[in-house]
Amino acid sequence: LATLLSFRGIKTLSEAESFLNPDFENHLHDPFLMKDMEKAAERVLQALCNNERIAVWSDYDADGIPGAVVWHDFFKKIGFENFENYIPDRHEEGFGLNHDGVETLAGRGVKLLITVDCGIADAKEVMHARSLGIDVIITDHHLLNGQSPDAVAVIDPNQPGCTYPNKDLCGAGVAFQLVRAVLALARRQSNFRLSWRLPIEGWEKWLLDMVGLATLSDMVSLKGENRALAYYGLRVLRKSPRAGWRALFSLLKLNQKQLTEDDIGFMITPRINAASRLGQPFEAFKLLVTADDLEASLLAKRLNRINDERKGRVAALVREIRKIIAERALLAERKLIVVGNPNWRPALLGLVANSLATTYQRPVFLWGREGGNSFKGSCRSDGSVNLVSLMAAARDNFLDFGGHHSSGGFTVNPEKIHSLADDLERAFEGTRSIFIDGPENKSGCSFEAVLSLDEVNEENFSLIEKLAPFGVGNPKPVFLFENALVVSVRQFGKESNHLSLTLRARSGKKISAVAFFASPDAFFSGQIKSGGRINLVATIEKSYFRSAPELRLRLVNLR
Ligand SMILES: [Mn+2]
């Protein structure tokens, strides 16, 4: 455990105690440490007291949507009905506030607009809202890149002048902190307590299934406050009575009580995100707020169907781009992969870039066309460079860009579409950072400790589990197993496209090792054969696939 902790940069006993015992009270920061928090909370209270119409304008992804649910549930809980959730259409309206949407809300009598996971870049639209008599509170976590909006309050841990300690808080986390601040202020005001149904102290923890979902979905670092949010988020998810969860989990055959961060990452997040990519994001929102089991089950099925369609399209794009990469010999000539096509749909390119960045271990920029002549794209980093700094160093190429260290979005300046790749390649040399990720071998495959197959047991697994939830900034521990005897090799699954090995430990105990979407040849061709011995690099996981839970290895690589 000490080895694994030190691999995560945890060196002292007190750091270890804090990491191993995530704590809501101690690890969540005081919301009022955020710039403008007091002003924002006051304005929300004022709107509630005057029964002003409030609109919550959220992003359409698996951070913005859960953030929207946080507000929805809070308003419902206190008995406030004069509000609406607004989620823009990804293709028609795009990211953030827009002129027509603001106009629509003004027409419906909205007096206060609260953004979630967007808005920091929308100074112009905020001005427009003001001219229509709407006050705006921005809650966002994206980097400010230009002029700060002239809103009643701008809450964003990443804006200049905000000293909030956690710069990696997701958008729903920022929304949650504002709701906590509103509750704290409301509890201090006796007249407010009289006119609204204030929930008991601690009720807000039930909203953590949303904040945890967003924290895991938005790929923010799972350290400090975020670790506590993800940890408690999962605990709430495992017992949440939400109709939408029950419907989705039963459709996907997930055991709610044993839900893991992998279930969220691989099963839930893609279905929430699919809604905006190939359907209506409001359907995902509806799934999470509905109390009606029938509606929940219909919406869960619909999101599942949209997600299947999304998978097919992304897989086709990945194949197409891999072919282009091979044809143009990009891997030999470039440190970055920069490819575009006016026929590609930008909403799918983030997923494609993700897959390619993982496969090729280098930053990937992909662009397509949206609407008339808007060349929009997504980028993903392999960790070798901060994408926002990289795009800033090549800013002439973009009409617009934004995002985080490891993922971002951009609009290409149409005049620069042909020089984009060269310019980014040049800018990369100046902005890349050195990235060291533990002991490495020649094939670039790292591990944290050497284990024997006999050490794959419940006792060690329970130690590993103490480090969960895993994700960005806290990867699943990877172990090296040397000289492991392969008893048998087989392919399994509907299309026989998964690999399963049976290994034998010195004690005679058998342990299986699996790799999804892999054949024996995927790893150092010809090395895996029954009767042979391999040095394998793997994580340890508990599979509930059979009736009795079983510890097995997940093959990462050979060494
Ligand atoms: Mn976000």
Boltz pocket constraint, residues with backbone or C-beta under 6 A from the ligand:
constraints:
  - pocket:
      binder: B
      contacts: [[A, 63], [A, 64], [A, 117], [A, 141], [A, 170], [A, 171], [A, 218]]
      max_distance: 6.0
